[in-house]
Amino acid sequence: MMADIDVEEGGKSVDLTGKRVLVVEDELLIGLELEQSLTDAGCAVAGPAESVDQARELIDGAALDAALLDVNLDGRPVDEIAGLLAERDIPFAFATGWAADNLPRPFADRPVLQKPFSPQDVVAVLRLLLDRPSAV
């Protein structure tokens, strides 16, 4: 079941300045929108990674505070990436237009940033992740 997350709930006081956020998104314009929203909020962005291999390299090569993942990268699911993030206790949310049954099963309770999204939605989800990382 998809996490029912109210992006207005909690996290409003979390300072995003300098937070390192991985963006995994294969659609160029959406990746750039995510990057811009995060940069405007003061975050340092890793990515956007457009493939599972690129995402794996960024996870291995950077200290990360959080991540936003597309569910499908050019036909390839992101289950492996979600697993790596979970193993490293890096909170993440899915940024997707896909339905809940397309989320990787072990991570179906993670927050979802539903496409299309606004910059305010991106910031709210990130604040939620950083405010309550053990809950997500």
Secondary structure, DSSP 4 states (H G I P E B T S, - for coil): ------TTSS-TT---TT-EEEEE-SSHHHHHHHHHHHHHTTPEEEEEE-SHHHHHHHHHHS--SEEEE-SEETTEE-HHHHHHHHHTT--EEEEESS-GGGS-GGGTTS-EEESS--HHHHHHHHHHHHHSGGG-
